[in-house]
Amino acid sequence: MRYCFGIDIGGTTVKIGLFSISGEIIDKWEIKTHTENQGERILPDISESILNKLEEKKILKSDVNGIGIGVPAPVKADGIVKNTVNLGWKYKEVKREMEELSGLRTEVGNDANVAALGEMWLGAGKGQENMIMVTLGTGVGGGIIVDGKPLVGAHGAGGEIGHLCMNYEETEKCGCGNTGCLEQYASATGIVKLAEKRLKQDHVDSVLREKSVSAKAVFDALKAGDAVAAEIVEEFGRYLGHGLANLAVVTDPSVIVIGGGVSNAGDILLDYVKKYFQEKAFFANKNTEFILATLGNSAGICGAAKLIL
Ligand code: ZN
């Protein structure tokens, strides 16, 4: 049997998976991300952990195809990242350093693109070659797969769906410095802002007035029949659905996969997004399928492993 490793480096933990090259997860575990001293220990820690695992499982290095790594930063095929705030890294040659440390071939990708690749390989997008994946968490992440390959681009910033401009009138700033980004309306924090704005408009009864609002509370209220929550989700659906329609006309996906914490709301979320997608989709894109992600937070390690295959 041949093997590969998939690594998903986050700001607090590094997720590591040992895979067979046919896509079976043999083992997965986590180690702490040591971000101090510009994250100098991160790659040596990972290398040590995977070499220990090979010894434990009595697997020869020569039976390992290599290591795929997802990092929370724009990254190109050369595996070099510049200024990864979450990890403390400045300029870092991730691919070269990891190959030297481990003696194994290494490929590096952006974490959102890599998660999309994971869903395409082993999850909701299995068997698809053209896919958009949106991750609705604290922010809005995205990965676009065209003809089986992640769209990386000239600056490694391809697929940064969260920063599509969706509202020209917005005055509040997005984390990226622009105004009116999709992330300001469709992320968990964006939904809370939409809710706060709506609740201030009048005094119509809503369970959302009783406690502090979260994205989950909005969807729970919607499911319980709360009319104000329904208005908030309509607005969320409009921003995300229209944004995805714009993307679909450029990338022509067969499927759009929606993941991240907010997607735990379930199929009801898809109903609202699909409605507004349909409203603005180009005629050739109208039948694009919508699916919830299935791999949860394992999407990153799965896609990272796929990078090396
Ligand atoms: Zn932005």
Boltz pocket constraint, residues with backbone or C-beta under 6 A from the ligand:
constraints:
  - pocket:
      binder: B
      contacts: [[A, 162], [A, 163], [A, 174], [A, 175], [A, 176], [A, 177], [A, 178], [A, 181], [A, 183]]
      max_distance: 6.0
